[in-house]
Amino acid sequence: MIEEDVKMDKSYVSAVAIEVTGIIIVSGGIVFEYLSGEAVGFVVVTAGSVIVAIGSLFYAKIYRHLRKLNVGNRNK
């Protein structure tokens, strides 16, 4: 059981890290586009949005699996 918890924690942290990376990329794209006015910023924003979507999908799959295991409802 403890091994499953550690595995879930690592998966959760990975999903959050992917989403935070996407948010940083989107923010960087917005700042770059604002400062330079070049259209490349839109490409960076789009790529960051895709990364955020991937992280969200990954989190949704993990959350569904956690609910199935009732990890939050354990009696200690």
N, C-alpha and C positions, 0 to 999 in steps of 0.2 A: 504494500500500500504506500509506503513512504517513497518508494521508487517512482510510483505513478504520480505522486504529488510533485516530486522534483521535476519529473518530465513535463508535467502540466505547467509548472512555474516557468521553466525554460521556454516553453512554447508561448506562454503569455507574454513574457518579456520580449521574445523575438517579434511577436505581432506588434507590440507597442513600439519597439525600436524601428520596425519598418514604417509604421505610420508617422513617427516623429521625423524620420529621414525624409519622407515625402513632404511633410509640412515645411521642413527647412528648405527643401528644393523649391517648393512653390513660393515661399517667401523670398528666396534669392532671385527667382525668376521675376517676381513682381518688382523688386527693387531694381534689378538690372534693366528691366523694360522701362521703368519710370525714369531712371537716371540717363539711360542712353537713347531711349526712343526707338530702338531697333526691334524688329519683329522676332528676333531670336528668343527674346524673353517669353513670348507666347508659347514657343516650343518647350521651353524649360518648365513653364507653368503647367502645360499639358502633361509632360512627363512626370512631374511631381504629383499631379492629380491621379495619374494611373498608379503610382507607387502607393499613395494613400489608399486607393481603392483595393489594391492587393492586400495591404495590411489589414484593412477592415474586413475583407473576406476571410482572411486567415484568422482574425479574432473571432468572427462569427462562428466559424467551424469549431474553434476551441471552446467558446462559450457554450455551444450546443452540447459538446461532449462533456463539459463540466456539469451542466444541468442534468445530463443523463446519469452521471455518476453520483449526483447529489453531494458534491464535495462540500458545499457551504452548509449543509444540514447535518453534519456529523456531530454526535455527542462526544464531548471530551471528558 
